[in-house]
């Protein structure tokens, strides 16, 4: 069994990035077992990093090839070549070629490919649009802050019905108390009408 060296680690990472062999074949080429490979990944952080980078590079190259093929299909369609051979038997029982027909048929971008590309683009846009940005609400008094907190907590489903009822009562008592003061300079949405 080979000992780990940085040079051997680079060779293994390069082989993974080239994506020509399976992991088992790579291990056999460099005379290590799969178990040893995974032990090295756990034990040597630089080796793990090289392997992760190699896999990321391989995946990116594969995705790039897929995008290139998809783009080509969308722009130019694709061609299917079919070859047919005709054989015959002569008077001596020998088989010989009597004809060869090569058919090339070009297809425009099919509807399924177009739908897939459009759906993928829509998913990307939807992910960007659905990124949650927390709201920042500025309130003028503690009562409004408590009520907003109540709405947020109620929507999350973190509380039982009894706890929610107790919080409603506490907020009701606060809003009915005479010590609640309203700032005369506070924003009043009813004045916007």
Phi, psi and omega in degrees: 000138182283152174267151181288130170225159180296324179296316178295321178300319179295320179297316180295317179298319178297319179295322178293318182294326179292335175059037178262339183231157173283167180298321178299319178293320178297316178298320179294321180299318183263014174057046173229159177270164177298323179300316179297318178304310182291329175294318178297320180299318179287324188276320186250108183294327178293325177293316178300318180295318178298317181294316179299318178296320179296316179295319179296318178297318179297315181294321179295318179296320178295317178295322178296318177297318180297318178296321180295316179295317179298317179298317180297318179295322181290321183278319189241351187077204179209163184243136176246125180253127178240132180241128178241137179246138176247131181240156176218164180248128179277182184293345179265000180088009179273143177268133177223158182279124179258336180192156178224127180241123177250122180245124176246123181239128180260136178244140175282173181302124183283158184298324181296317179295318179297316180297319180297315181295318180292321179295320180296317179297319178296321178297319180296314179296320181295321178297319179295318181291330185269010176292124183283123175248122182294141178281148174243112182246125179256123181247158184270341181217167184291328181299315179295321178297317178297318180294320177295320178298320178299315179298318180296314181294322181295321180290335182278343179074024182278346187244153174281171181296322179295316179296321180294321179295319179297320179292322177299316180298316180298319179291324179294316179298318179297316183288335179275346185290143182287344182280356177288117182253142178252130179288125182294339180269002183291154179289132179238111183294340180291340180282348181282349186282000000 
